[in-house]
Amino acid sequence: MNSPILGQLTNAQFIAQYWQKKPLLIRQAIKDFQTDLSAEILAGLALEDNVRSRIVIEHEQEPKWECQFGPFAEEDFDQLPDSSWTLLVQDVEKHLPEYAGILDNFSFLPRWRVDDLMVSYAVDGGSVGPHTDNYDVFLLQAQGQRQWQIQADNIQPEALLDDIDLRILRDFHAEQQWTLNPGDILYLPPGVAHHGTAVGDCMTFSIGFRAPSQVELLQVYADQISTTTSNVEHYKDPSELPLTNKGELDAASLGQFRQLLRDAVNDDEAMTQAIARLLTDPAETPSLYDNEAHSLEAFTSQLGSATAISLHPAVRSLYIRDENGLLWFVNSVDYQASGEAAEAIMQLVDDYRLPPEDIQVLLEHQHLLLALFQLYQDGGLKLVF
């Protein structure tokens, strides 16, 4: 089934022609789009300690850009100018789960790739400057109008301003320009410079996609092998050492070090574990479901009579198929499942919801039941009656 937000494009056409390749503007991708998320609600989130938020202010004089980080106090908003500022709040779907349904519009892409729903509210002229991102993003206009300009040239690091916590370009030359209305979506692949400016007060939903860097992957892999590998290799000299030039790191010794590193990253099983744990790391955990404490017995009884279970949007989960069925990773912990249990887990992770007939299947597997109980205690699982 093709996604309705892509207009006349099929899912396959979008992936082949645009995804991570070039921008795409989709007018009225979500027809008659409306949201009850207000500037007041967004500002209220920005007051909380466990919410990542920023205010970006554009000044007429130098330094032109100012970036402030939350949590904020109410008086911070009272001191803002009448124009040219933007409030940005990350992980809105995790803090306000009722808005997680926005992400369902992008279910034609892998769920584990989705990072978060960031919401920006801007007054007239508000912007975060011309900048680039290292990830894919869909910009859904939610309220009011925003003008977007893009520059598709490859941007080098030296083209960015120094001494500011934003990837703002020194020079920006707009190649295309559009004004978006509620329901319009602009897709941007990584590296495309863009500049959005509020036309009057407006709100934009940004659906960003995770793209771990090589450095992140190496760090998590190093952590993985340091805790799971018992037989760690150490450096050994080559068969011949130089008898002169005692301060030299010779080519043969350097080659030994390089081989030691190559051997270290040659553990496919450890690499798989590291990647899956990185992608399911819940990182900063917001307030989850406020579940009442239960014993395992009481939880099992209630689970058996539930009409459905659902995962909180803050839960990160994926599965990897293997010869035994699948490995289920949830919040960086893994569990093995096979047969009907594997099918049930696949549906839970795909939909973040599970109907009663599949719940009964999981009740028959003690280790999966314990996993659900742990999730429930942590607030990541909701029982629906």
C-alpha positions in Angstrom: 0.0 0.0 0.0 1.4 3.4 -1.0 1.5 6.3 1.4 -1.1 9.0 0.7 1.3 11.8 1.7 3.5 11.2 -1.4 0.8 12.4 -3.8 1.0 10.7 -7.2 4.3 8.9 -6.3 4.4 5.3 -5.1 6.5 4.4 -2.2 9.0 2.7 -4.5 9.2 5.8 -6.8 9.9 8.1 -3.9 12.7 5.9 -2.6 14.2 5.5 -6.0 14.0 9.1 -7.2 14.1 11.3 -4.1 15.1 9.5 -0.8 18.6 10.7 0.1 18.9 12.2 -3.4 17.0 15.4 -3.9 14.3 17.6 -2.4 10.6 17.1 -3.0 7.8 19.6 -2.3 4.4 17.9 -1.8 1.4 20.3 -1.8 -1.4 19.3 0.5 0.3 16.0 1.4 -2.1 15.9 4.4 -5.3 17.6 3.2 -7.1 20.0 5.5 -4.4 19.4 8.1 -5.1 20.9 11.6 -3.4 20.5 15.0 -4.5 21.6 18.4 -0.9 21.8 19.6 -0.5 25.5 20.6 2.4 27.8 21.3 1.4 27.8 25.0 1.6 24.0 25.2 5.0 24.0 23.4 6.3 26.7 25.7 5.1 24.7 28.7 7.2 21.7 27.6 10.2 24.0 27.3 9.9 24.8 31.0 10.5 21.1 31.9 14.0 19.8 32.9 13.8 16.6 30.8 12.8 18.3 27.6 15.4 19.4 25.0 14.5 22.9 23.8 16.1 25.9 22.2 15.2 29.5 21.4 17.0 31.0 18.4 16.9 34.8 18.0 18.0 36.8 15.0 19.5 40.2 15.7 20.0 43.1 13.4 23.5 43.8 14.8 26.4 41.4 15.2 26.5 38.8 16.5 23.5 38.2 14.3 22.4 34.9 15.8 21.8 33.9 19.4 20.9 30.4 20.6 19.6 29.8 24.1 19.0 26.3 25.6 16.3 25.2 27.9 14.9 24.5 30.4 13.4 28.0 30.3 11.5 30.0 32.9 8.3 31.9 32.1 10.1 35.3 32.4 12.4 34.2 29.5 9.4 34.3 27.1 8.3 37.6 28.5 11.7 39.1 27.5 11.6 37.9 23.9 11.4 40.6 21.1 8.2 41.0 19.0 9.7 39.4 15.9 12.5 37.1 14.6 12.7 34.4 17.2 11.9 30.7 17.1 11.2 28.1 19.8 12.2 24.5 19.0 11.2 21.5 21.1 12.6 18.0 20.5 10.9 14.6 21.0 7.4 16.0 21.2 5.8 12.7 20.4 7.6 11.1 23.4 6.5 13.8 25.9 3.0 14.2 24.4 2.2 10.7 23.0 -1.1 11.9 21.6 0.9 13.5 18.8 2.8 10.3 17.9 0.2 9.6 15.2 1.9 12.2 13.0 4.8 9.7 12.5 2.4 7.1 11.2 2.3 9.1 7.9 5.9 8.1 7.3 5.4 4.3 8.0 6.6 3.6 4.4 10.1 4.0 5.9 11.7 1.8 8.6 10.5 2.7 12.0 14.0 2.4 13.5 15.2 5.2 11.2 12.8 7.7 12.8 14.5 10.0 15.3 11.8 12.3 16.6 9.1 14.8 16.0 10.6 18.3 16.6 8.2 21.2 16.7 9.2 24.8 16.0 7.0 27.8 16.7 8.1 31.1 15.2 6.8 34.6 15.3 7.0 36.8 12.1 10.5 36.7 10.7 11.5 33.9 12.9 14.2 31.5 11.6 17.1 29.4 12.7 19.2 30.7 9.8 20.4 29.0 6.6 21.8 25.7 7.6 22.4 22.1 6.7 21.5 18.8 8.5 23.3 15.4 8.4 20.0 13.6 8.3 16.8 13.3 6.2 13.9 15.5 7.3 10.2 16.0 6.3 9.0 19.5 7.1 5.3 19.5 7.6 3.7 22.9 7.9 1.3 22.7 10.8 0.0 26.3 11.3 0.5 29.6 9.5 3.0 30.0 6.6 6.7 29.5 6.3 8.9 30.5 3.4 11.6 27.9 2.5 14.6 28.5 0.4 17.1 25.8 -0.5 20.6 25.6 -1.9 21.6 22.1 -3.1 25.3 22.8 -3.5 27.6 20.5 -1.4 28.4 22.5 1.7 31.9 22.2 3.2 32.5 22.5 7.0 34.5 25.7 6.6 31.4 27.4 5.1 29.7 27.4 8.6 29.9 30.2 11.1 32.1 29.7 14.1 31.3 30.1 17.8 27.6 29.3 17.6 25.6 26.1 18.4 24.0 26.1 15.0 25.2 24.9 11.6 24.5 28.4 10.0 26.1 29.1 6.7 28.4 32.1 6.1 26.9 32.6 2.6 23.7 31.3 1.3 22.4 31.6 -2.3 18.8 30.5 -2.7 18.2 28.3 -5.8 14.5 27.5 -5.1 11.9 29.1 -2.9 8.4 28.1 -1.8 5.8 29.3 0.8 4.3 26.3 2.6 0.7 26.3 4.0 -0.8 23.8 6.6 -0.6 20.3 5.2 2.2 21.0 2.8 5.4 18.9 3.2 8.9 19.6 2.1 11.3 16.7 2.1 15.1 17.4 2.3 17.9 14.8 2.0 21.1 15.3 4.1 23.4 18.1 3.1 20.8 20.3 1.3 21.1 23.8 2.8 17.8 25.3 3.7 16.4 28.5 5.2 12.9 28.7 6.6 11.4 32.1 7.6 8.0 32.5 9.3 5.5 34.6 7.4 3.5 35.8 10.5 3.3 33.4 13.4 3.7 29.8 12.3 4.4 26.2 13.5 6.3 23.5 11.7 6.6 19.8 12.4 10.0 18.4 11.6 10.2 14.6 11.3 13.9 13.7 11.4 15.6 10.4 10.7 18.5 8.9 12.5 21.8 8.6 10.7 24.6 7.5 13.1 28.1 8.5 12.1 31.1 6.3 11.8 32.4 7.8 15.1 29.2 6.8 16.9 29.3 3.3 15.5 32.9 2.8 16.5 32.3 4.1 20.0 29.3 1.8 20.6 31.2 -1.1 19.0 34.2 -0.5 21.3 31.9 -0.5 24.3 30.3 -3.7 23.1 33.6 -5.7 22.7 35.1 -4.3 25.9 32.2 -5.8 27.9 31.6 -9.0 26.0 34.9 -10.1 24.7 37.1 -12.1 27.2 40.0 -13.0 24.9 41.3 -9.5 24.0 44.4 -9.5 21.7 47.4 -7.3 22.5 50.1 -5.9 20.3 52.9 -8.2 19.3 56.1 -7.1 17.6 56.8 -8.2 14.0 59.4 -10.9 13.4 62.1 -8.3 12.7 62.7 -5.0 14.6 65.0 -2.2 13.5 68.3 -2.3 15.2 69.0 1.4 14.6 66.8 4.6 14.7 65.4 3.6 18.0 62.8 6.4 18.0 61.2 5.3 14.8 57.8 3.6 14.6 58.8 1.4 11.6 56.5 0.3 8.8 56.3 -3.3 10.0 55.3 -2.4 13.6 52.8 0.1 12.3 51.4 -2.7 10.1 51.0 -4.9 13.2 48.9 -2.1 14.9 46.7 -1.7 11.9 46.1 -5.4 11.7 45.2 -5.5 15.4 42.5 -2.8 14.7 41.2 -4.7 11.7 40.9 -7.9 13.6 39.1 -6.0 16.4 36.3 -4.9 14.0 36.0 -8.4 12.4 33.4 -9.8 14.9 30.1 -9.7 13.0 28.1 -10.9 16.0 29.4 -8.2 18.3 29.0 -5.6 15.5 25.3 -6.6 15.1 24.7 -6.3 18.8 26.4 -2.9 18.9 24.4 -1.5 16.0 21.1 -2.8 17.4 21.8 -1.5 20.9 22.8 2.0 19.5 19.5 2.1 17.4 17.4 1.1 20.4 19.1 3.2 23.0 16.3 5.3 24.6 18.8 8.0 25.5 16.9 10.7 27.4 13.8 9.1 28.8 10.8 11.4 29.2 7.8 10.8 31.5 6.3 7.5 30.3 3.0 5.8 31.2 2.3 6.2 34.9 1.6 2.5 35.5 0.6 1.1 38.9 3.1 -1.3 40.4 2.1 -4.9 40.0 3.6 -8.2 40.9 4.4 -10.5 38.0 1.4 -12.6 38.8 -1.0 -9.6 38.9 0.5 -8.2 35.7 0.1 -11.6 33.9 -3.5 -11.8 35.0 -4.3 -8.3 33.7 -2.3 -8.9 30.5 -4.4 -12.0 29.8 -7.6 -9.9 29.9 -6.3 -6.9 27.9 -7.9 -6.1 24.6 -4.5 -4.8 23.3 -1.1 -3.6 24.5 0.8 -0.6 23.1 4.3 0.6 23.3 5.0 4.2 24.4 6.5 6.3 21.6 9.6 6.8 23.6 10.4 3.1 23.5 13.0 2.2 20.8 12.6 -1.2 19.4 13.6 -3.3 16.4 14.1 -7.0 15.4 16.7 -8.9 13.5 15.9 -12.2 11.8 18.2 -15.0 12.4 18.3 -18.8 12.0 16.5 -19.3 15.3 13.6 -16.8 14.5 14.5 -13.3 15.5 16.3 -11.2 18.0 14.1 -8.5 19.6 15.9 -5.4 20.8 14.0 -3.1 23.0 15.7 -0.2 24.8 19.1 -1.8 24.2 18.1 -5.2 25.7 17.7 -8.2 23.4 15.5 -11.3 23.6 15.2 -14.3 21.4 11.9 -15.3 19.9 10.8 -18.0 17.5 7.7 -19.5 15.8 4.4 -17.8 16.7 6.1 -15.7 19.4 8.4 -14.2 16.7 5.4 -13.3 14.6 3.8 -11.6 17.5 6.9 -9.6 18.4 7.2 -8.6 14.7 3.7 -7.2 14.8 4.3 -5.4 18.1 7.4 -3.7 16.8 5.9 -2.9 13.4 2.7 -1.4 14.8 3.7 -0.6 18.4 0.4 -2.3 19.2 -0.7 -5.9 19.6 -4.2 -7.4 19.6 -5.4 -9.9 22.2 -4.9 -13.1 20.2 -1.2 -12.4 19.9 -0.9 -11.4 23.5 -2.0 -14.9 24.4 0.9 -16.3 22.3 3.4 -14.2 24.3 1.9 -15.4 27.6 3.3 -18.9 26.8 6.9 -17.7 26.7 8.3 -16.8 30.2 11.3 -14.8 29.0 9.1 -12.6 26.7 6.5 -12.3 29.5 9.3 -11.0 31.8 10.4 -8.6 29.1 6.9 -7.2 28.8 6.6 -7.0 32.6 9.9 -5.0 32.8 8.6 -2.7 30.0 5.4 -2.2 32.0 7.3 -1.4 35.2 9.4 1.2 33.3 6.3 2.8 31.9 7.0 1.8 28.3 4.0 -0.6 27.9 0.3 0.3 28.2 -2.5 -2.3 28.8 -5.7 -1.5 26.9 -9.1 -2.7 28.2 
